[in-house]
Amino acid sequence: MHIHLDLIGGIAGDMFLAAALDAELVTREFLEEIMSGLGLGTIQIVAKNTQRGALTGTHIIFQGWGPEHESDHRHLSEILKMIDQASFDEGIKEVARELFIALGKAESKIHGIPLETVHFHEVGAVDSILDFVGAAAVIYRANATWSFSDVPCGKGEIVSAHGVIPVPAPATADLLRGLPTIERDVRGELVTPTGAAILHVLAGRHKLAAPKITGFSVARPQPLTTPKSRISRRGTLVAAGYGCGTKSFAEIANVVRLTVFEEDARAPQSDRVARIETDIDDMQPEALAWFCESYLPELGAIDVTRASIIMKKGRIGTRLTVLGPIDESQSLARAILEHTSTFGVRIDEVERQILNRRFETVQTAYGPIQIKLGLMGDRVLKTAPEFEDCARAAKEHGVDISLVYQAALKAAEPLKGPLGA
């Protein structure tokens, strides 16, 4: 299953949950049971059909906790303890911790204080805690891949517990680093810290940055700062839900849309990328290596290869081939012309067939190692340990990296086959 978020009018925690309910991705009873497991009371979700601009969707509010729990100032440690002691599934707890720690790190950085001393103001309130725990339940229960559109940001200032601050709020801006944003001519906060934390965690869990969405395109697992090629998955749209925020803007509908796709298990991913190629025979090898390994990746190159060739008059040369997003083909070609000795490049558009990818962590005698999984539909065909994790563990334990690599492969063996088998 794949889920895409259209951030039409921004995103907040309650908007995310409302969209999930509207799409029938989860039930109200399921979320109420999870939230009640926090020990704050018997939580109820009141869902109402609401219109924002030209769109109609679901708006939610929470109720059911006692006045003794009413507070909008809680330390991160207090919230994490609350999650640890909750009665719901450990998988939901793990995602909830990720959400709060992501926001805590942003607040820690902004205010220059240690993470353990961070205390939340508005996000420490019960309804914000319920937003995060509910979002964690949706993410864990869905067990899906995710993508989202460009993140719309408003402008101006808002009044917070810290006084007047710019939009987006500093913590929100830090959480959105590496994700493509678009400024809307709207005075007000379109993305809240809770909404930004949800996007940040979704991106981090799948190692993706949100791409420019055209139809049903989804991000490819890669570091957050790397631009994406356009990747398509064949699937059937089975549900769509609209989550309405609390605010009403004249310029934009304060709505997030959540669409659910059931993917064709028989089909791998396919995408179209630019291939930029040139032949070089008169450049210092070390300089070319530096350009390929350090410079091109920063420009968004997806893959860079060099092959030895025989050129005219028997000269030995190097064929440089770069794959990159179609939108970045001109900037990549220009960089090759500027920083290598070539006088020309060839550019064409090619289609790739690639396995779906996701990441899991396995435990070995040398510590945790991240594993890249290659999937065809819901079947894991291949596993590959992450080299950097293996190198770190080998250095820490003073062993050959091949021992760590083989241990990771052995630990990953049970991951092969149908997911959940």
Secondary structure by P-SEA (a helix, b strand, c coil): cbbbbcccccccaaaaaaaaaaaccccaaaaaaaaacccccbbbbbbbbcccccbbbbbbcccccccccccccccaaaaaaaaaaccccaaaaaaaaaaaaaaaaaaaaaaccccccccccccccaaaaaaaaaaaaaaaaaccccccccbbbbbbbbbccccccccccaaaaaaaccbbbbbcccccccccaaaaaaaaaaaaaacccccccccccccccccccccccbbbbbbbbcbbbbbbccccccccccbbbbbbbbccccccccbbbbbbbbccccccaaaaaaaaccccccccccbbbbbbbbcccbbbbbbbbbbccccaaaaaaaaaaacccccbbbbbbbbbbbcccbbbbbbccccbbbbbbbbcccccccccccaaaaaaaaaaacccaaaaaaaaaaaaccccccccc
